[in-house]
Amino acid sequence: MGGMGHLYEVVDSARETLHTCKSKGDWYDSMGDYITKSNKELDTEDCLRSWAAFIPDEPYPISHLLKGEFHSENDDYWDQPHVSFIGSNLVKEILSELKHKGKDNYENRLISIYPSMQGEIWLYDPLCKFLESVASRNNAVIVLGSRYYL
């Protein structure tokens, strides 16, 4: 598994186990049952750090892109990525809203917060493509991200 800023496609039924996880350790132990080298993955190349500046303030469902439906608890292990779960229905809602608002909207949001981060909009197209792929199979997403994404 990669580090911070990775999204992994998993079966939606993973929620049955993952919703019981609290600590990062619990999440990491359980994720091994769902994430293998064959899982579809999106490496955001740390771009989520820029997006995290506005995503939490967006209305639902976009506000749940990073924190998911449920996520690992905050703890003292800053060097370990947080984990969140986005179920299949929420994946579809997020994708629909991303497309509805469009790339220009998110580019403007990035620029309004970080004028020098205009280039971080590159994530929009691969993110939509990844979510489309996941949604087409009614699957879910696990997000590995930094503590301040939540």
Secondary structure, 3 states (H helix, E strand, C coil): CCCCCEEEEECHHHHHHHCCCCCHHHHHHHHCCCCCCCCCEEECCCCHHHHCCCHHHCCCCCCHHHHCCEECCCCCCCCCCEEEEECHHHHHHHHHHHHHHHHHHHHHHHHHHCHHHHHHHHHHHHHHHHHHHHHHCCCEEEEEECHHHC
